[in-house]
Every structure is written in structure tokens, then in C-alpha cells.
Amino acid sequence: MGKIVNFFKGAFSDMKESTKAQHEVDKANFAAAKAESKAQWEEAKAMANPEKRKAIMQAERDKQIAEANKRRAKAQERIDKARK
């Protein structure tokens, strides 16, 4: 009878620890979702301000131009390498 009781004590102890660990995961996921939601809200509010919207849009265009220039430079390197 003692082995069975010890088995169940161990099993319930393991379940308790697993539940605590899962609760920590759930709390972290909830906090992350809450922060993402707040960030999305703040971004939406910023887009309502014409000056901020212009600045955000210009920053995005500048980023795209920089990426395009990098791609063009890599392509030119490939062309030069192929011509040798």
C-alpha cells in the first residue's frame, strides 16, 4: 500500500509543478500580447497625426531605398565578377 501512496504523491507533485510552470508561460504570453496590443494602439494614434504619419512614411521609404541600393550594388558586383 505504501508504494501506491508514494506513487500518487509523486504524480500529484509533478502535476503541481507542471501547472505552476505552465501558469508562468501563460502569464508571460499574456503580458507579451498586452504589450503588442498597446504598441499597435500607439502606432495607430501616431498615424492620426499628419506630421508623424509623414515622418513614418518617409522613414519607410528611406529604408526601402537603402535596401534597393544594397541589392543594386550586389548585382553590380556579380556583373563585374562575371565579366572578368
PyRosetta script that sets phi, psi and omega in degrees:
from pyrosetta import init, pose_from_sequence

init()
pose = pose_from_sequence("MGKIVNFFKGAFSDMKESTKAQHEVDKANFAAAKAESKAQWEEAKAMANPEKRKAIMQAERDKQIAEANKRRAKAQERIDKARK")
pose.set_psi(1, -33.5)
pose.set_omega(1, -178.3)
pose.set_phi(2, -64.5)
pose.set_psi(2, -35.4)
pose.set_omega(2, -179.9)
pose.set_phi(3, -66.2)
pose.set_psi(3, -39.2)
pose.set_omega(3, -179.4)
pose.set_phi(4, -67.0)
pose.set_psi(4, -43.5)
pose.set_omega(4, 179.4)
pose.set_phi(5, -62.0)
pose.set_psi(5, -44.8)
pose.set_omega(5, 178.9)
pose.set_phi(6, -64.3)
pose.set_psi(6, -37.9)
pose.set_omega(6, 178.0)
pose.set_phi(7, -59.8)
pose.set_psi(7, -48.7)
pose.set_omega(7, -178.5)
pose.set_phi(8, -67.6)
pose.set_psi(8, -36.0)
pose.set_omega(8, 176.2)
pose.set_phi(9, -60.5)
pose.set_psi(9, -45.3)
pose.set_omega(9, 179.2)
pose.set_phi(10, -64.3)
pose.set_psi(10, -43.2)
pose.set_omega(10, -179.1)
pose.set_phi(11, -63.4)
pose.set_psi(11, -45.1)
pose.set_omega(11, -179.9)
pose.set_phi(12, -68.5)
pose.set_psi(12, -33.9)
pose.set_omega(12, 176.4)
pose.set_phi(13, -64.8)
pose.set_psi(13, -43.0)
pose.set_omega(13, 177.7)
pose.set_phi(14, -62.5)
pose.set_psi(14, -42.1)
pose.set_omega(14, 179.3)
pose.set_phi(15, -63.9)
pose.set_psi(15, -38.8)
pose.set_omega(15, 179.8)
pose.set_phi(16, -63.5)
pose.set_psi(16, -45.3)
pose.set_omega(16, 179.1)
pose.set_phi(17, -64.4)
pose.set_psi(17, -41.4)
pose.set_omega(17, 179.0)
pose.set_phi(18, -62.8)
pose.set_psi(18, -40.8)
pose.set_omega(18, 179.2)
pose.set_phi(19, -64.6)
pose.set_psi(19, -41.9)
pose.set_omega(19, 177.9)
pose.set_phi(20, -62.0)
pose.set_psi(20, -44.7)
pose.set_omega(20, -179.7)
pose.set_phi(21, -63.4)
pose.set_psi(21, -42.7)
pose.set_omega(21, 179.3)
pose.set_phi(22, -65.2)
pose.set_psi(22, -35.9)
pose.set_omega(22, 178.0)
pose.set_phi(23, -62.6)
pose.set_psi(23, -40.4)
pose.set_omega(23, 177.6)
pose.set_phi(24, -63.4)
pose.set_psi(24, -41.1)
pose.set_omega(24, 177.4)
pose.set_phi(25, -62.7)
pose.set_psi(25, -45.4)
pose.set_omega(25, 179.8)
pose.set_phi(26, -61.9)
pose.set_psi(26, -42.0)
pose.set_omega(26, 178.3)
pose.set_phi(27, -62.4)
pose.set_psi(27, -42.7)
pose.set_omega(27, -179.5)
pose.set_phi(28, -65.4)
pose.set_psi(28, -43.1)
pose.set_omega(28, 178.6)
pose.set_phi(29, -63.9)
pose.set_psi(29, -39.7)
pose.set_omega(29, 178.6)
pose.set_phi(30, -64.8)
pose.set_psi(30, -43.5)
pose.set_omega(30, 179.5)
pose.set_phi(31, -63.6)
pose.set_psi(31, -39.0)
pose.set_omega(31, 178.4)
pose.set_phi(32, -65.8)
pose.set_psi(32, -44.1)
pose.set_omega(32, 179.3)
pose.set_phi(33, -63.4)
pose.set_psi(33, -39.4)
pose.set_omega(33, 178.7)
pose.set_phi(34, -64.2)
pose.set_psi(34, -43.7)
pose.set_omega(34, 179.4)
pose.set_phi(35, -65.6)
pose.set_psi(35, -40.7)
pose.set_omega(35, 177.9)
pose.set_phi(36, -63.4)
pose.set_psi(36, -39.8)
pose.set_omega(36, 178.4)
pose.set_phi(37, -63.8)
pose.set_psi(37, -43.0)
pose.set_omega(37, 178.9)
pose.set_phi(38, -64.9)
pose.set_psi(38, -40.1)
pose.set_omega(38, 178.6)
pose.set_phi(39, -62.3)
pose.set_psi(39, -43.0)
pose.set_omega(39, 179.5)
pose.set_phi(40, -63.0)
pose.set_psi(40, -41.0)
pose.set_omega(40, 178.5)
pose.set_phi(41, -62.8)
pose.set_psi(41, -45.7)
pose.set_omega(41, -179.6)
pose.set_phi(42, -64.0)
pose.set_psi(42, -38.3)
pose.set_omega(42, 176.7)
pose.set_phi(43, -63.7)
pose.set_psi(43, -41.0)
pose.set_omega(43, 179.2)
pose.set_phi(44, -64.8)
pose.set_psi(44, -40.8)
pose.set_omega(44, 177.5)
pose.set_phi(45, -63.9)
pose.set_psi(45, -40.1)
pose.set_omega(45, -179.4)
pose.set_phi(46, -64.5)
pose.set_psi(46, -35.9)
pose.set_omega(46, -179.6)
pose.set_phi(47, -68.2)
pose.set_psi(47, -19.5)
pose.set_omega(47, 178.5)
pose.set_phi(48, -73.3)
pose.set_psi(48, -24.2)
pose.set_omega(48, 178.9)
pose.set_phi(49, -85.9)
pose.set_psi(49, 117.2)
pose.set_omega(49, -175.5)
pose.set_phi(50, -57.4)
pose.set_psi(50, -39.2)
pose.set_omega(50, -178.9)
pose.set_phi(51, -66.6)
pose.set_psi(51, -43.9)
pose.set_omega(51, 178.4)
pose.set_phi(52, -65.6)
pose.set_psi(52, -40.8)
pose.set_omega(52, -179.7)
pose.set_phi(53, -61.2)
pose.set_psi(53, -43.1)
pose.set_omega(53, 178.2)
pose.set_phi(54, -61.6)
pose.set_psi(54, -43.5)
pose.set_omega(54, -179.5)
pose.set_phi(55, -64.9)
pose.set_psi(55, -41.9)
pose.set_omega(55, 179.0)
pose.set_phi(56, -64.6)
pose.set_psi(56, -44.8)
pose.set_omega(56, -179.6)
pose.set_phi(57, -64.1)
pose.set_psi(57, -41.3)
pose.set_omega(57, 179.8)
pose.set_phi(58, -66.0)
pose.set_psi(58, -38.6)
pose.set_omega(58, 177.9)
pose.set_phi(59, -63.4)
pose.set_psi(59, -40.1)
pose.set_omega(59, 178.5)
pose.set_phi(60, -65.7)
pose.set_psi(60, -42.2)
pose.set_omega(60, 177.8)
pose.set_phi(61, -64.2)
pose.set_psi(61, -41.1)
pose.set_omega(61, 177.9)
pose.set_phi(62, -61.1)
pose.set_psi(62, -40.9)
pose.set_omega(62, 178.4)
pose.set_phi(63, -63.1)
pose.set_psi(63, -44.5)
pose.set_omega(63, 179.5)
pose.set_phi(64, -64.3)
pose.set_psi(64, -38.8)
pose.set_omega(64, 178.3)
pose.set_phi(65, -64.4)
pose.set_psi(65, -43.7)
pose.set_omega(65, 179.9)
pose.set_phi(66, -61.9)
pose.set_psi(66, -42.1)
pose.set_omega(66, 178.5)
pose.set_phi(67, -64.3)
pose.set_psi(67, -41.0)
pose.set_omega(67, 179.4)
pose.set_phi(68, -65.0)
pose.set_psi(68, -39.4)
pose.set_omega(68, 178.5)
pose.set_phi(69, -65.1)
pose.set_psi(69, -38.5)
pose.set_omega(69, 176.3)
pose.set_phi(70, -62.9)
pose.set_psi(70, -44.6)
pose.set_omega(70, 179.0)
pose.set_phi(71, -62.4)
pose.set_psi(71, -40.5)
pose.set_omega(71, 180.0)
pose.set_phi(72, -65.3)
pose.set_psi(72, -40.9)
pose.set_omega(72, 179.1)
pose.set_phi(73, -64.5)
pose.set_psi(73, -41.8)
pose.set_omega(73, 177.2)
pose.set_phi(74, -63.5)
pose.set_psi(74, -40.6)
pose.set_omega(74, 179.0)
pose.set_phi(75, -64.5)
pose.set_psi(75, -40.0)
pose.set_omega(75, 178.9)
pose.set_phi(76, -64.8)
pose.set_psi(76, -38.0)
pose.set_omega(76, 176.2)
pose.set_phi(77, -61.5)
pose.set_psi(77, -42.1)
pose.set_omega(77, 178.9)
pose.set_phi(78, -64.2)
pose.set_psi(78, -39.9)
pose.set_omega(78, 178.9)
pose.set_phi(79, -63.6)
pose.set_psi(79, -47.6)
pose.set_omega(79, -180.0)
pose.set_phi(80, -60.9)
pose.set_psi(80, -41.4)
pose.set_omega(80, -179.8)
pose.set_phi(81, -65.2)
pose.set_psi(81, -39.5)
pose.set_omega(81, -178.8)
pose.set_phi(82, -70.1)
pose.set_psi(82, -28.5)
pose.set_omega(82, -177.8)
pose.set_phi(83, -78.5)
pose.set_psi(83, -17.3)
pose.set_omega(83, -178.9)
pose.set_phi(84, -75.9)
pose.dump_pdb("model.pdb")
